[in-house]
Amino acid sequence: MFRARPQRHGRLAAGVAAALLIALSGPACRAQTPAAPLTMQQAVDLARGGNPTLLAAQQNLLSVKAQEIQAGVRQNPYFSAGGSNITLGEYANNPYDYSLGVGRLFERGEKRRWRLDSARSTTAETDAQYRLTEQQTILAVRQAFTNFIIAKAAKKLADDNLSDFKHEVDIGNERYKAGDLSKLDFERLDLQLAQFESDESNAIVAAQQAADQLQVLLGFDKPRADFDIAGDVVPPPVTLVMDELEQKGLAARPDYKAAQAAVAVADANVKLAYANGTADPTLEADYNLNGPDSSVGFSLSIPLRIFDRNQGNKSTAKFVASASRFTVTAARNQVVSDVDQAYSGYINSKLLADRYNGHYLDEARDVLDIARFSYEHGGLALIDYLDALRDSRSVNSDALSAYQQAWLAIHQLSFVTATDIVP
């Protein structure tokens, strides 16, 4: 938490502390708003149910799963009927002839089993790919949520800065009228007001854009004017160490699971390729009526796989299966690398954020308060006061940027481990 001390005109330097408070609305405040501010978890839950990209991925998963039905169907039997010489009489030289037949192809080599195995493994792979899309969507929502929280804090800071400096300009105007401040110094003071007004205008635009971007990710067809969120500006600590995060990533990363599922698909396809190299017999039974005589017969046909034994597809399937195992190794190495990089990014960004929260903000506030007091009592030149003012604005803005980077690093850690590091 920020450590604010009651001092005269302290809002300018303590703007970031005030920015934190706007994100912590109590139940009484929420009851008065048209829509209660969303928490980060609520935003993620909304995106799961309303993000169109994620919904499209869900339908794709269902379509792939439907292929399991097709993979399990058996060969259809067929029926045939025929007739000849049906317009001739019974005792003609070529009497009429009718025939009825049924037949069916029987698959060998457990083709249906391996088709089902391949289809189910493909569904598992697609499900893992869907989970990856879900994780990417959640990451985008969390990043947009953080950007909106920081944009709101920056707007609050800009509002407070502008309000405080207008007060300083009013005091300067009174001193100028009283002859205690030269016209040059007053106009230089007044010109500085333009920068604060520009900061406020830019902050308003940034906050609106951040709100719109988050609402798009949540699946809103049109941005809402009353849309709001609530969350912490200062990032929390991550207690897990890198080894623990690596294990979480290896256990939960959907892209790693997709690579493992691809091995199962490839293995099933190898077995299916060998099964497709076996000959499938076709059994037929028929009934014939030839004049006054009738007969029943059958036939069995078996293709001779002398030349085409599916050799090319067998070799291809084996190479694909071998390649998929290398892909698993690559995916595992990528998980470990991603976690290590994300953890390093978090450690450095959190270290900088803690420096601002525990040192630089207090120091900037003290410098500005002393400079303001000295300037208002004639002990400091205007140029030195304006320098102190610019330094304070810069430190407060840099602090927000540091908090934002630390939050984004936490979200990246959640993404590369496929777990909720900070709910």
Secondary structure as GFF3:
##gff-version 3
##sequence-region A 1 423
A	DSSP	alpha_helix	15	22	.	.	.	ID=ss1
A	DSSP	alpha_helix	27	31	.	.	.	ID=ss2
A	DSSP	alpha_helix	40	50	.	.	.	ID=ss3
A	DSSP	alpha_helix	52	72	.	.	.	ID=ss4
A	DSSP	beta_strand	78	84	.	.	.	ID=ss5
A	DSSP	beta_strand	97	105	.	.	.	ID=ss6
A	DSSP	alpha_helix	111	177	.	.	.	ID=ss7
A	DSSP	alpha_helix	183	218	.	.	.	ID=ss8
A	DSSP	alpha_helix	242	252	.	.	.	ID=ss9
A	DSSP	alpha_helix	254	276	.	.	.	ID=ss10
A	DSSP	beta_strand	282	290	.	.	.	ID=ss11
A	DSSP	beta_strand	293	301	.	.	.	ID=ss12
A	DSSP	alpha_helix	311	355	.	.	.	ID=ss13
A	DSSP	pi_helix	356	360	.	.	.	ID=ss14
A	DSSP	alpha_helix	361	376	.	.	.	ID=ss15
A	DSSP	alpha_helix	382	417	.	.	.	ID=ss16
###
